[in-house]
Amino acid sequence: MIAKLTGRLDESGADWAVIDVRGVGYLVHCSSKTLAALGIAGDDCTVFTDLQVSENDMRLLGFAEAGERDWFRLLTTVQGVGSKVALAILSALSTEELQRACGAGDAAQVARAQGVGPKLAGRIVNELKDKAGALPGGSGGVAVAAISQPGSASADAVSALQNLGFKPAVAASAVAHAQAELGEDAGLNELVRVALKRATG
């Protein structure tokens, strides 16, 4: 299976790009975020790929980051989510936003994607809630556990964000990211400032 392509961006459209790899043009279907990351025609680029084969179609999906590809594969395990809907979700939400939404059970965030109704969005967050922490784009269980120690600056930061109205999972994820960015010795004010940017970004 083709796992990655490195070449030159030949041309692109609303949801696709042609990557020229040593004279062979590969048509890859992409999210808008990946298309933006590829640059303009003539630029060198790399895409991580996933090959989907059905009875009457075979298509190559391209992603700017391996983490986005992992999320695509996870999304398409949900009933009712095909490649088109998965790409629409990844166009509307970053992997971090998607992880926060699934972790917090925030179906409204997922429903922002084109073609995703409230019912499907609810199914997505319910089915992926327990799997979200294992993928790139968020803190994961270890980091969240580390910030939950009572009395620590990070625990106080999580509490501060919750007092501002953020859901526990969103607050914990944002503070975990802030902790990773600033280091273990970061003070409460620094953690809250950086975590707020993460939670509202």
N, C-alpha and C positions, 0 to 999 in steps of 0.2 A: 504494500500500500504506500502511496505517496504521503509522507509525513511533513515535509517542508520543502518550500521552493525558494531559491535565491536567484534573482535575476534583475531584469529591468522592467519597470512599469511601461507597458506598451500603450495601453489606452484603458479607460474606465467609464462606467456608466452609473446609473442611480444605485445599483446594488451588485455590481460586478466589476471585475478588472481582468485584464489580460497581462500575464507576467511572461515576458520573453526570457526563456532559459536556454542560452546557447542556440538561438534560432528556432526553438520550439515554443509556440505560444500556448500557455495554459489559461483557460477560462476559469476563474474562481469567483464564486458568489461570496459577497462580504457584507458585513454590517457597515453602517455609515461611519462608525468610529474607526474601523480598520481602514476603510477607503481614505479617510482623512490622514491617517498615519502613513499611508503609502506614498503620499506626496503627489507630484505631477508627472506627466508622461516624460520618460527619459531618466527618471530617478532610479537609482539602485534600491532594491527592496527585498525583504524576506517575509514570507508568510508561512505560518504553521497551517497545515491542511487536514481536512477530514473528507474522506471519499464516501459518498452515500450512493448506494445502488438499490434501485427498485425494479419492478417488472418492466417498466417502459422508460426508465430514465437513469442516468448516471451523472452525478454532478460533484464537482470539487468545491468544497467550502474553504475559504481562506480567512486567517485570523492574524492580527498583528502581534498577539501574545499567546503563548501556550495556555495561559490561564483562561483566556477568552474561549479557546477551543475546548478546554475542559468543561467550562460552563455550558457551551453549546451542546456537548454530548450529554450532560446531565439534564438539561432542559428537554431534549428530545426523548428522554425516557418517560416523560409525563404524557399520559394519554391526551391526545388533542393538540400536542405541540409538534409540528413538523419543522423542517428546516427553515421555511419562510417565516413562521411565527417566532422561532428561536432567534433568527437574525434580527427581526423587528424588536424583540426584547433587548438584545445586545446593542441595538442602535439607540434605544431610548435610555438605557441604564448602563452605567459602568459596571464592571464585575464587582466592585466594592459596594455600589449602591444595591446591586442585586443580592449580594450576600447579606447586607443589612436588612433588606426587605424580607428575605426568606427567614432570617434568624428572628426577626421581630413579628413575623406573621402579618406583614403590611402588604396586603393584596392590592391596595389602592396604588401603591408605587408601581407594581408590576403592570397594573391595568393602564398605565400611561402609554404603554407600547401599542402601536397601531395593530388592530386586529385582535387585541386581547380584551375580552369582556370580563366583568367582575367574577363570573362563575369560574372561568378558566384561570384567572389570576389567583383565586382562592385555592384552586386545586394545586397550582404550581407551588405556592408558599407552604401549603400543608404537606405536600409530598416531599419537598426539598428542605424543609426546616431542619431535620436532623442531619442532612448531608452537607449543608452549606458550609459548616466550619472546616471541612476537610479540604476545601478547594482554595486556590489562590484568590486574593481579592479581599480577604478579611483577616481577622485576628486568629481564628482557630481556638480550640478548647484550652490549650496550655496557657496561652497568653491571658485569656479571660480568667482562668483560674488564678493566675499569678496576681491579678489586680484586685482580687476579691478579698484579700486579707484585711480584716477590720483594723481601722486606725491608720492604715497606710495612706499616703498622699493620693495614690491612684484610686483607692476605694472611696476616699472623700470626693475625688473628682467625679467618679461615677454617680455618687449621691447628688452632687451639685447639678449635674446634667439632668438627672431624673427630676430634681426640684424645678428645673426649667421646662419640664414637660416632655422630655425624651423618654421613650420606652426603655426598659432595663437592658434589653439586648443591644439596642442602638447605642445607648450610653456606654455600655461595657466595651463594645467593639471600637467605638471612637477613642476611648481612653487607652485601650490596648495599642492602637495605632500611634497615639501621641506618646505613650511610654516607649514604644520601639524607636520612635523618631528622636526623642529627647534623651533617652537613657534612664537607667534605674534611679538616678539621684535627682531627677526632675522634681521641682516643687509644685505645690498644688495650683498656684496661679498659672504657671506655665502649662501644666497639663490641661487645665480647663480651657485656656485660650486656644491651644492647638486642637483639642478634642472638639471644641465648638465649631471650628472651621471644618473639621472632618465630618461632623454630624449634619452640618447645614450645607455642605458643599455639593 
